[in-house]
Amino acid sequence: MLDAIVAGLSALLTLQSIAFLLIGVVYGLVIGILPGLGGIVAMALLLPFTYGYEPAATLALLLGAHIATIWGDSVTSILFNVPGAAKSLSLVFDGYPMTQQGQARRALGASAGAALLGGIIGAVFLALSIPLVRPLILALGPSEYLMMALWGLTVIATFSEGSLLKGLIAACAGVIIAFIGMDPITATPRYTFGLVFLLDGISFPVAMIGLFAIAEMMKLWVKGDSIVSRALQTETSSVLEGVRDAFRHWGLVFRSSLLGLWIGVLPGVGATVGGIAAYAMAVNTSKHPERFGKGAVEGVIAPDATLGANEGGGLLPTLAFGIPGGESMAILLIAFIGLGIVPGPTMLTDHLDIVFSLVWIIVLGSIVTTLIGIAISPYLARMPNLDHTIMIPVVLTVCFIAAYATRGIEGDVIVAGVFGLLGYVMDRYKYSRANLVIGMVLADMIERSLHLSLSLYGDFFIFTRPVTFAMFVFIVLTTAWPFVRSWRRKRQQALALDGGAQ
């Protein structure tokens, strides 16, 4: 194994591989910062340029670009409340409030530091655990995936801002919106109103562009000011302060990285679920959960550490079984085939040097991305200070171009505008946009897994599958815990008031 580790690193220490890694990282940062694109688009656009080069250089180009989009996607989430891609949704909850408070540099630094630590933990995990995780992956079925999706829905209470009923309404609306299009099992059209472009459903990136970016520009227009209050435009925070925050909260980084690894290992779950789950875990394990949603740096650190580690986890089923851990890993499989490499058990014996080249790419790509991110963050952090008369037309132009570029359909531009109006109304009347997005993300996974579970295991599969039942009990406990903790806090405050009155 030591020989393979050295061989994997040696293959990357060539001029071609280093150049391709740098090109991939810079390109990935640019694509990541553009709303609605992200790592999948970045890798897909690079595929035609990957033929005829050394395997290590080709993989460095593809994976380096994908790793860079993790932080690139976080930039727009933090600075403009615009998720660069679905997986960076959870960064808006605390990253954007930090920007509004004049702490954009700190938020960007914390994001870069957490992504670096998560990426390194994910790479180490990938190197050590391939032989150990295989039985675990094969033991899980659709009923277990259903439980994980339902667990994701339990974070609704976290984002309900005092009204659980409004949170549930928003989440149910998200589920209903996700049902637009073809039924994933029976291929029956639903809620399409005879419109052909709705047969593929509502594009998730387009919906997010509307809900967050366009809605935020509407708020700025009504407010008549820049994103950052003029009283706070002299920023006192620094990028290095944010990086130190990531190292200072090492326990949260480690827990979030383990969660990201677990989500990444499970084929088809996706980094979006991991980011949302990491944020909820950070809230539920914090001693001061009331700070979240108002600019808590932990709300930036947890999702980014999870997203960084998710890459190592996603590579595990891709390499060991030829099962892509997500959409980006499916593109990586195409690159493997183009290189004449067949992922699967034989890859861990015949091409172990390439496996360790991937490990080194994750480590080096994360380091290069973080260094570039730290260098450019002070300049990026100035952008929210722009006057709204400049900001609004520029951002709206980028948003509508991105909405069209996502699928090349004119109707998506109208959809983005409709969701922008919906997002503005929801924000004004305190309906959580996050809950609506969570409903959209998890609806398809819940529906598919429920269909398969009922078909394979019968109506009472929750009680006949021991792992499923254990996960169900875990969901009940984790759902009840925030309410129990809130009740205990109120009870302690009441007792303190009674004691003071006496």
ROLUM-72197 format. One record per residue (C-alpha): x, y, z. Coordinates in Angstrom, 1 decimal. Example, Ala and Ser with C-alpha at 12.3 -4.5 7.8 and 13.67 -1.06 7.14 Angstrom:
+--------+--------+--------+
:   east :  north :     up :
+--------+--------+--------+
:   12.3 :   -4.5 :    7.8 :
:   13.7 :   -1.1 :    7.1 :
+--------+--------+--------+
END
This chain:
+--------+--------+--------+
:   east :  north :     up :
+--------+--------+--------+
:    0.0 :    0.0 :    0.0 :
:    2.9 :    2.4 :    0.7 :
:    4.1 :    1.9 :   -2.8 :
:    0.7 :    2.8 :   -4.2 :
:    0.6 :    6.0 :   -2.0 :
:    4.0 :    7.1 :   -3.3 :
:    3.1 :    6.2 :   -6.9 :
:   -0.2 :    8.2 :   -6.6 :
:    1.7 :   11.3 :   -5.4 :
:    4.4 :   10.9 :   -7.9 :
:    1.9 :   10.9 :  -10.8 :
:    0.6 :   14.2 :   -9.6 :
:    4.0 :   15.9 :   -9.2 :
:    4.4 :   16.3 :  -13.0 :
:    4.2 :   19.7 :  -14.7 :
:    1.2 :   18.6 :  -16.7 :
:   -0.8 :   17.4 :  -13.6 :
:    0.1 :   20.4 :  -11.5 :
:   -0.9 :   22.8 :  -14.3 :
:   -4.2 :   20.9 :  -14.8 :
:   -5.0 :   21.0 :  -11.1 :
:   -4.4 :   24.8 :  -11.0 :
:   -6.5 :   25.3 :  -14.1 :
:   -9.3 :   23.1 :  -12.7 :
:   -9.3 :   25.0 :   -9.4 :
:   -9.4 :   28.5 :  -10.9 :
:  -12.1 :   27.4 :  -13.4 :
:  -14.1 :   25.7 :  -10.6 :
:  -14.0 :   28.9 :   -8.5 :
:  -15.4 :   30.9 :  -11.4 :
:  -18.1 :   28.4 :  -12.2 :
:  -19.0 :   28.0 :   -8.5 :
:  -19.5 :   31.8 :   -8.0 :
:  -22.0 :   32.0 :  -10.9 :
:  -25.5 :   31.2 :   -9.5 :
:  -27.2 :   28.0 :  -10.5 :
:  -24.2 :   26.2 :  -12.0 :
:  -21.9 :   24.4 :   -9.5 :
:  -19.6 :   21.3 :   -9.7 :
:  -21.8 :   19.2 :  -11.9 :
:  -21.8 :   21.8 :  -14.7 :
:  -18.1 :   22.5 :  -14.2 :
:  -17.2 :   18.8 :  -14.7 :
:  -19.6 :   18.3 :  -17.6 :
:  -18.1 :   21.2 :  -19.5 :
:  -14.6 :   19.9 :  -19.0 :
:  -15.3 :   16.3 :  -20.2 :
:  -14.5 :   17.1 :  -23.9 :
:  -11.0 :   18.3 :  -22.9 :
:  -10.0 :   15.3 :  -20.9 :
:   -9.0 :   12.9 :  -23.7 :
:   -5.4 :   12.2 :  -24.7 :
:   -3.8 :   13.2 :  -21.4 :
:   -2.3 :   11.2 :  -18.5 :
:   -4.9 :    9.7 :  -16.1 :
:   -3.6 :   11.7 :  -13.1 :
:   -3.7 :   15.0 :  -15.1 :
:   -7.2 :   14.4 :  -16.4 :
:   -8.5 :   13.5 :  -12.9 :
:   -6.8 :   16.5 :  -11.4 :
:   -8.5 :   18.8 :  -13.9 :
:  -12.0 :   17.3 :  -13.2 :
:  -11.8 :   16.7 :   -9.5 :
:   -9.9 :   19.9 :   -8.9 :
:  -12.7 :   21.9 :  -10.6 :
:  -15.3 :   20.1 :   -8.6 :
:  -13.6 :   20.7 :   -5.2 :
:  -13.2 :   24.4 :   -6.0 :
:  -16.9 :   24.8 :   -6.7 :
:  -17.6 :   23.8 :   -3.0 :
:  -16.1 :   27.1 :   -1.8 :
:  -17.1 :   29.0 :   -5.0 :
:  -20.8 :   28.1 :   -4.4 :
:  -20.5 :   29.3 :   -0.8 :
:  -19.3 :   32.8 :   -1.8 :
:  -22.6 :   33.9 :   -3.3 :
:  -24.6 :   32.2 :   -0.5 :
:  -22.7 :   34.2 :    2.1 :
:  -22.4 :   37.5 :    0.2 :
:  -25.8 :   37.8 :   -1.6 :
:  -28.1 :   35.2 :   -0.1 :
:  -27.9 :   33.4 :   -3.4 :
:  -27.1 :   29.6 :   -3.2 :
:  -24.5 :   29.0 :   -5.9 :
:  -25.8 :   25.4 :   -6.2 :
:  -28.3 :   23.3 :   -4.3 :
:  -25.6 :   21.9 :   -1.9 :
:  -24.7 :   25.4 :   -0.7 :
:  -28.3 :   26.2 :    0.4 :
:  -27.5 :   25.9 :    4.1 :
:  -24.8 :   28.5 :    3.9 :
:  -27.4 :   31.3 :    3.5 :
:  -28.9 :   30.8 :    6.9 :
:  -26.0 :   32.3 :    8.9 :
:  -23.5 :   33.3 :    6.2 :
:  -25.7 :   36.1 :    4.8 :
:  -26.6 :   37.5 :    8.2 :
:  -22.9 :   37.7 :    9.0 :
:  -22.4 :   39.7 :    5.7 :
:  -25.3 :   42.0 :    6.8 :
:  -23.5 :   42.6 :   10.1 :
:  -20.2 :   43.6 :    8.3 :
:  -18.5 :   40.2 :    8.9 :
:  -18.3 :   39.0 :    5.3 :
:  -14.5 :   38.4 :    5.4 :
:  -14.8 :   36.3 :    8.6 :
:  -17.6 :   34.2 :    7.0 :
:  -15.6 :   33.6 :    3.8 :
:  -12.5 :   32.7 :    5.9 :
:  -14.5 :   30.3 :    8.1 :
:  -16.1 :   28.7 :    5.0 :
:  -12.6 :   28.2 :    3.3 :
:  -11.1 :   26.8 :    6.5 :
:  -13.9 :   24.4 :    7.2 :
:  -14.0 :   23.1 :    3.6 :
:  -10.2 :   22.5 :    3.8 :
:  -10.4 :   20.5 :    7.0 :
:  -13.4 :   18.6 :    5.8 :
:  -11.7 :   17.7 :    2.5 :
:   -8.6 :   16.4 :    4.3 :
:  -10.7 :   14.3 :    6.7 :
:  -12.6 :   13.0 :    3.7 :
:   -9.4 :   12.1 :    1.9 :
:   -8.0 :   10.3 :    4.9 :
:  -11.2 :    8.4 :    5.3 :
:  -11.2 :    7.3 :    1.6 :
:   -7.7 :    6.0 :    2.0 :
:   -8.4 :    3.9 :    5.1 :
:  -11.9 :    2.6 :    4.9 :
:  -12.6 :    1.2 :    1.5 :
:  -12.4 :   -2.5 :    2.7 :
:  -14.4 :   -1.7 :    5.9 :
:  -17.5 :    0.1 :    4.5 :
:  -18.5 :   -2.3 :    1.7 :
:  -20.6 :   -4.6 :    3.9 :
:  -22.4 :   -1.6 :    5.4 :
:  -23.3 :   -0.1 :    2.0 :
:  -24.7 :   -3.4 :    0.8 :
:  -26.7 :   -3.9 :    3.9 :
:  -28.8 :   -0.8 :    3.4 :
:  -32.0 :   -0.8 :    1.3 :
:  -34.7 :    1.6 :    0.2 :
:  -36.4 :    1.6 :    3.6 :
:  -33.2 :    2.9 :    5.3 :
:  -32.9 :    5.6 :    2.6 :
:  -36.5 :    6.5 :    3.4 :
:  -35.7 :    7.0 :    7.0 :
:  -32.8 :    9.2 :    6.2 :
:  -35.0 :   11.4 :    4.0 :
:  -37.6 :   11.6 :    6.8 :
:  -34.8 :   12.5 :    9.2 :
:  -34.0 :   15.4 :    6.9 :
:  -37.6 :   16.6 :    7.2 :
:  -37.2 :   16.9 :   11.0 :
:  -35.0 :   19.9 :   10.6 :
:  -38.2 :   21.9 :    9.6 :
:  -38.6 :   22.8 :   13.3 :
:  -35.1 :   24.3 :   13.3 :
:  -36.1 :   26.8 :   10.6 :
:  -39.6 :   27.6 :   11.6 :
:  -38.8 :   30.8 :   13.4 :
:  -41.2 :   30.4 :   16.2 :
:  -44.2 :   29.1 :   14.2 :
:  -44.1 :   25.4 :   13.5 :
:  -47.4 :   25.6 :   11.6 :
:  -45.9 :   28.1 :    9.1 :
:  -42.8 :   25.8 :    8.8 :
:  -45.0 :   22.8 :    8.0 :
:  -47.0 :   24.8 :    5.5 :
:  -43.8 :   25.9 :    3.7 :
:  -42.4 :   22.3 :    3.7 :
:  -45.7 :   20.9 :    2.3 :
:  -45.7 :   23.5 :   -0.4 :
:  -42.1 :   22.4 :   -1.3 :
:  -43.2 :   18.8 :   -1.5 :
:  -46.2 :   19.7 :   -3.8 :
:  -43.9 :   21.7 :   -6.1 :
:  -41.6 :   18.8 :   -6.3 :
:  -44.4 :   16.6 :   -7.5 :
:  -44.8 :   18.7 :  -10.7 :
:  -43.6 :   16.7 :  -13.7 :
:  -43.4 :   12.9 :  -14.3 :
:  -44.1 :   10.4 :  -11.6 :
:  -40.6 :    8.7 :  -11.0 :
:  -42.2 :    5.3 :  -10.7 :
:  -45.2 :    5.3 :  -13.1 :
:  -44.1 :    8.1 :  -15.5 :
:  -47.5 :    9.7 :  -15.2 :
:  -47.6 :   13.5 :  -15.8 :
:  -48.6 :   15.5 :  -12.7 :
:  -49.6 :   19.2 :  -12.4 :
:  -48.1 :   20.1 :  -15.8 :
:  -51.2 :   22.0 :  -17.0 :
:  -50.5 :   20.8 :  -20.5 :
:  -47.1 :   22.6 :  -20.6 :
:  -44.4 :   20.4 :  -22.2 :
:  -41.5 :   22.1 :  -20.4 :
:  -43.0 :   21.2 :  -17.0 :
:  -42.8 :   17.4 :  -17.8 :
:  -39.2 :   17.5 :  -16.4 :
:  -40.5 :   19.3 :  -13.3 :
:  -39.4 :   22.6 :  -11.7 :
:  -35.6 :   23.0 :  -12.0 :
:  -34.2 :   23.1 :   -8.5 :
:  -31.4 :   25.6 :   -9.3 :
:  -33.9 :   27.9 :  -11.1 :
:  -36.3 :   27.7 :   -8.1 :
:  -33.4 :   28.7 :   -5.7 :
:  -32.3 :   31.6 :   -7.9 :
:  -35.9 :   32.9 :   -7.7 :
:  -36.5 :   32.2 :   -4.0 :
:  -33.3 :   33.7 :   -2.7 :
:  -31.6 :   35.9 :   -5.3 :
:  -34.5 :   37.6 :   -7.1 :
:  -36.5 :   37.9 :   -3.8 :
:  -33.4 :   39.4 :   -2.1 :
:  -33.1 :   42.0 :   -4.9 :
:  -36.8 :   42.9 :   -4.4 :
:  -36.1 :   43.4 :   -0.7 :
:  -33.1 :   45.7 :   -1.5 :
:  -35.3 :   47.7 :   -3.9 :
:  -37.9 :   48.2 :   -1.3 :
:  -35.3 :   49.0 :    1.4 :
:  -33.4 :   51.4 :   -0.9 :
:  -30.0 :   50.6 :    0.6 :
:  -27.1 :   48.2 :    0.0 :
:  -26.9 :   44.7 :    1.5 :
:  -24.6 :   45.9 :    4.4 :
:  -26.0 :   48.7 :    6.4 :
:  -24.1 :   51.9 :    5.9 :
:  -23.3 :   52.0 :    9.6 :
:  -21.5 :   48.7 :    9.3 :
:  -19.6 :   49.2 :    6.0 :
:  -16.3 :   49.7 :    7.9 :
:  -15.6 :   46.0 :    8.4 :
:  -13.5 :   45.0 :   11.4 :
:  -13.4 :   41.2 :   10.9 :
:  -10.7 :   39.5 :    8.9 :
:  -10.4 :   36.4 :    6.7 :
:   -7.8 :   34.9 :    9.1 :
:  -10.2 :   35.3 :   12.0 :
:  -12.7 :   33.1 :   10.1 :
:  -10.0 :   30.5 :    9.4 :
:   -9.1 :   30.5 :   13.1 :
:  -12.8 :   30.0 :   13.9 :
:  -12.8 :   26.8 :   11.8 :
:   -9.8 :   25.4 :   13.8 :
:  -11.2 :   26.6 :   17.1 :
:  -14.5 :   24.7 :   16.5 :
:  -12.6 :   21.5 :   15.6 :
:  -15.1 :   19.3 :   17.4 :
:  -17.9 :   20.7 :   15.2 :
:  -15.8 :   20.3 :   12.1 :
:  -15.0 :   16.7 :   13.0 :
:  -18.6 :   15.8 :   13.6 :
:  -19.8 :   17.5 :   10.5 :
:  -17.1 :   15.8 :    8.4 :
:  -18.1 :   12.4 :    9.7 :
:  -21.7 :   13.2 :    8.7 :
:  -20.6 :   14.3 :    5.3 :
:  -18.6 :   11.1 :    4.8 :
:  -21.6 :    9.0 :    5.7 :
:  -23.9 :   11.0 :    3.4 :
:  -21.3 :   10.7 :    0.6 :
:  -20.9 :    7.0 :    1.0 :
:  -24.7 :    6.4 :    0.5 :
:  -25.3 :    6.4 :   -3.3 :
:  -27.9 :    8.9 :   -4.5 :
:  -28.4 :   10.8 :   -1.3 :
:  -26.4 :   13.9 :   -2.3 :
:  -24.5 :   16.7 :   -0.7 :
:  -27.7 :   18.9 :   -0.4 :
:  -29.1 :   16.6 :    2.2 :
:  -25.7 :   16.5 :    4.0 :
:  -25.5 :   20.3 :    4.2 :
:  -29.0 :   20.7 :    5.6 :
:  -28.4 :   17.8 :    8.1 :
:  -25.1 :   19.3 :    9.2 :
:  -26.7 :   22.6 :    9.9 :
:  -29.5 :   21.0 :   11.9 :
:  -26.9 :   18.9 :   13.9 :
:  -24.9 :   22.1 :   14.7 :
:  -28.1 :   23.8 :   16.0 :
:  -29.2 :   20.8 :   18.1 :
:  -25.7 :   20.2 :   19.7 :
:  -25.0 :   23.9 :   20.3 :
:  -25.1 :   25.4 :   23.8 :
:  -26.6 :   28.6 :   22.3 :
:  -29.0 :   27.5 :   19.5 :
:  -30.8 :   30.8 :   19.7 :
:  -27.8 :   32.4 :   17.9 :
:  -28.3 :   30.4 :   14.7 :
:  -30.0 :   32.1 :   11.8 :
:  -28.7 :   35.5 :   13.1 :
:  -25.0 :   35.2 :   12.1 :
:  -23.5 :   32.4 :   14.0 :
:  -20.1 :   31.4 :   12.5 :
:  -20.9 :   27.7 :   13.5 :
:  -23.7 :   27.8 :   10.9 :
:  -21.1 :   28.5 :    8.2 :
:  -18.5 :   26.0 :    9.5 :
:  -20.7 :   22.9 :    9.8 :
:  -22.2 :   22.8 :    6.3 :
:  -18.9 :   23.6 :    4.6 :
:  -17.0 :   20.9 :    6.6 :
:  -19.7 :   18.4 :    5.6 :
:  -19.5 :   19.4 :    1.9 :
:  -15.7 :   19.1 :    1.9 :
:  -15.8 :   15.7 :    3.4 :
:  -18.6 :   14.6 :    1.2 :
:  -16.2 :   14.3 :   -1.8 :
:  -14.2 :   11.6 :   -0.1 :
:  -17.3 :    9.7 :    0.9 :
:  -18.8 :   10.0 :   -2.6 :
:  -15.7 :    8.5 :   -4.2 :
:  -16.0 :    5.4 :   -2.1 :
:  -19.0 :    3.7 :   -3.7 :
:  -17.8 :    5.1 :   -7.1 :
:  -14.4 :    3.4 :   -6.9 :
:  -15.3 :    0.3 :   -5.0 :
:  -18.6 :   -0.7 :   -6.7 :
:  -18.9 :    1.5 :   -9.8 :
:  -22.0 :    3.1 :   -8.2 :
:  -21.8 :    6.9 :   -8.3 :
:  -22.2 :    8.6 :   -5.0 :
:  -23.9 :   11.5 :   -6.7 :
:  -24.4 :   13.3 :  -10.0 :
:  -20.8 :   14.6 :  -10.1 :
:  -19.4 :   11.1 :   -9.4 :
:  -21.4 :    9.9 :  -12.4 :
:  -19.5 :   12.3 :  -14.6 :
:  -16.3 :   11.1 :  -13.0 :
:  -17.3 :    7.5 :  -14.0 :
:  -17.6 :    8.7 :  -17.6 :
:  -14.0 :   10.0 :  -17.4 :
:  -12.8 :    6.6 :  -16.0 :
:  -14.4 :    4.8 :  -18.9 :
:  -12.7 :    7.3 :  -21.3 :
:   -9.4 :    6.5 :  -19.7 :
:  -10.0 :    2.7 :  -20.0 :
:  -10.4 :    2.2 :  -16.3 :
:  -13.3 :    0.1 :  -15.0 :
:  -14.3 :    1.1 :  -11.4 :
:  -15.1 :   -1.8 :   -9.1 :
:  -13.4 :   -4.3 :   -6.8 :
:  -10.6 :   -4.8 :   -9.4 :
:   -9.7 :   -1.1 :   -9.3 :
:   -8.6 :   -1.6 :   -5.6 :
:   -6.1 :   -4.1 :   -6.8 :
:   -5.1 :   -3.3 :  -10.4 :
:   -5.3 :    0.5 :  -10.2 :
:   -4.6 :    1.3 :   -6.5 :
:   -2.1 :    4.0 :   -7.5 :
:   -5.0 :    5.9 :   -9.3 :
:   -7.1 :    5.5 :   -6.1 :
:   -4.4 :    7.2 :   -4.1 :
:   -3.9 :    9.8 :   -6.8 :
:   -7.6 :   10.8 :   -6.2 :
:   -6.9 :   11.0 :   -2.5 :
:   -3.9 :   13.3 :   -3.1 :
:   -6.0 :   15.4 :   -5.6 :
:   -8.6 :   16.0 :   -2.9 :
:   -6.0 :   17.1 :   -0.4 :
:   -4.0 :   19.3 :   -2.8 :
:   -7.1 :   20.7 :   -4.5 :
:   -8.6 :   21.6 :   -1.1 :
:   -5.3 :   23.3 :   -0.1 :
:   -5.0 :   25.3 :   -3.3 :
:   -8.7 :   26.3 :   -3.2 :
:   -8.3 :   27.5 :    0.4 :
:   -5.2 :   29.5 :   -0.4 :
:   -6.7 :   31.2 :   -3.4 :
:  -10.0 :   31.8 :   -1.4 :
:   -8.1 :   33.5 :    1.5 :
:   -6.2 :   35.7 :   -1.0 :
:   -9.3 :   36.9 :   -2.9 :
:  -11.8 :   37.1 :    0.0 :
:  -11.0 :   40.6 :    1.1 :
:  -11.8 :   41.8 :   -2.5 :
:  -15.0 :   39.7 :   -2.7 :
:  -16.2 :   41.0 :    0.7 :
:  -16.4 :   44.5 :   -0.7 :
:  -19.1 :   43.6 :   -3.2 :
:  -22.1 :   43.7 :   -0.8 :
:  -21.2 :   47.3 :   -0.1 :
:  -22.2 :   48.4 :   -3.6 :
:  -25.1 :   50.8 :   -3.9 :
:  -28.4 :   49.1 :   -4.6 :
:  -28.8 :   51.0 :   -7.9 :
:  -25.8 :   49.2 :   -9.2 :
:  -26.3 :   45.9 :   -7.4 :
:  -29.9 :   45.1 :   -8.4 :
:  -29.6 :   45.3 :  -12.2 :
:  -26.3 :   43.4 :  -12.2 :
:  -27.5 :   40.6 :  -10.0 :
:  -30.9 :   40.3 :  -11.7 :
:  -29.2 :   40.1 :  -15.1 :
:  -26.9 :   37.3 :  -13.9 :
:  -29.8 :   35.5 :  -12.3 :
:  -32.0 :   35.5 :  -15.4 :
:  -29.1 :   34.4 :  -17.6 :
:  -28.2 :   31.7 :  -15.1 :
:  -31.9 :   30.5 :  -15.0 :
:  -31.9 :   30.2 :  -18.8 :
:  -28.5 :   28.6 :  -19.0 :
:  -29.4 :   25.8 :  -16.5 :
:  -31.5 :   23.9 :  -19.1 :
:  -31.7 :   26.3 :  -22.1 :
:  -35.5 :   26.7 :  -21.7 :
:  -37.1 :   30.1 :  -21.9 :
:  -39.9 :   29.0 :  -19.5 :
:  -37.3 :   28.7 :  -16.7 :
:  -36.8 :   32.5 :  -16.8 :
:  -40.5 :   33.0 :  -16.1 :
:  -40.3 :   30.3 :  -13.3 :
:  -37.4 :   32.2 :  -11.7 :
:  -39.5 :   35.4 :  -11.7 :
:  -42.5 :   33.6 :  -10.2 :
:  -40.4 :   32.0 :   -7.5 :
:  -38.8 :   35.4 :   -6.8 :
:  -42.2 :   36.9 :   -6.1 :
:  -43.1 :   33.8 :   -4.0 :
:  -39.8 :   34.2 :   -2.0 :
:  -40.5 :   37.9 :   -1.3 :
:  -44.0 :   37.2 :    0.0 :
:  -42.8 :   34.3 :    2.1 :
:  -40.1 :   36.4 :    3.7 :
:  -42.4 :   39.2 :    4.4 :
:  -45.0 :   37.0 :    6.1 :
:  -42.4 :   34.9 :    8.0 :
:  -42.8 :   31.7 :    6.1 :
:  -39.5 :   29.9 :    6.0 :
:  -38.1 :   29.7 :    2.4 :
:  -35.6 :   27.1 :    3.8 :
:  -38.4 :   24.7 :    4.7 :
:  -39.9 :   25.0 :    1.2 :
:  -36.5 :   24.1 :   -0.3 :
:  -36.1 :   21.2 :    2.1 :
:  -39.5 :   19.9 :    1.0 :
:  -38.4 :   20.1 :   -2.6 :
:  -35.1 :   18.4 :   -2.0 :
:  -36.4 :   15.5 :   -0.1 :
:  -39.7 :   14.8 :   -1.8 :
:  -38.3 :   12.8 :   -4.7 :
:  -36.1 :   10.6 :   -2.4 :
:  -39.0 :   10.0 :   -0.1 :
:  -41.4 :    9.1 :   -2.9 :
:  -39.0 :    6.7 :   -4.6 :
:  -37.9 :    5.0 :   -1.4 :
:  -41.5 :    4.6 :   -0.1 :
:  -42.6 :    3.0 :   -3.4 :
:  -39.7 :    0.5 :   -3.3 :
:  -40.1 :   -0.2 :    0.4 :
:  -43.8 :   -1.0 :    0.1 :
:  -43.2 :   -3.2 :   -3.0 :
:  -40.2 :   -5.1 :   -1.5 :
:  -41.0 :   -5.4 :    2.2 :
:  -44.8 :   -4.9 :    2.6 :
:  -46.9 :   -2.4 :    4.5 :
:  -45.2 :   -2.9 :    7.9 :
:  -41.6 :   -2.7 :    6.7 :
:  -40.7 :   -0.2 :    9.5 :
:  -41.3 :   -2.9 :   12.1 :
:  -40.0 :   -5.9 :   10.1 :
:  -36.6 :   -4.3 :    9.2 :
:  -34.4 :   -3.9 :   12.4 :
:  -32.1 :   -1.2 :   11.0 :
:  -35.1 :    0.7 :    9.7 :
:  -36.9 :    0.5 :   13.1 :
:  -33.8 :    1.7 :   14.9 :
:  -33.5 :    4.6 :   12.5 :
:  -37.2 :    5.4 :   13.1 :
:  -36.7 :    5.5 :   16.8 :
:  -33.7 :    7.8 :   16.3 :
:  -35.8 :   10.1 :   14.2 :
:  -38.5 :   10.3 :   16.9 :
:  -35.9 :   11.1 :   19.6 :
:  -34.0 :   13.7 :   17.6 :
:  -37.3 :   15.4 :   16.6 :
:  -38.5 :   15.5 :   20.2 :
:  -35.2 :   16.8 :   21.6 :
:  -35.5 :   20.5 :   20.5 :
:  -39.0 :   20.6 :   22.0 :
:  -37.8 :   19.0 :   25.3 :
:  -34.9 :   21.4 :   25.5 :
:  -37.1 :   24.4 :   24.9 :
:  -39.6 :   23.2 :   27.6 :
:  -36.7 :   22.7 :   30.1 :
:  -35.4 :   26.2 :   29.3 :
:  -38.8 :   27.8 :   29.8 :
:  -39.3 :   25.8 :   33.0 :
:  -35.9 :   26.9 :   34.4 :
:  -36.7 :   30.5 :   33.5 :
:  -40.1 :   30.2 :   35.3 :
:  -38.4 :   28.8 :   38.4 :
:  -35.8 :   31.5 :   38.4 :
:  -38.5 :   34.2 :   38.1 :
:  -40.5 :   32.5 :   41.0 :
:  -37.3 :   32.4 :   43.1 :
:  -36.6 :   36.1 :   42.4 :
:  -40.2 :   37.1 :   43.3 :
:  -39.8 :   35.4 :   46.7 :
+--------+--------+--------+
END
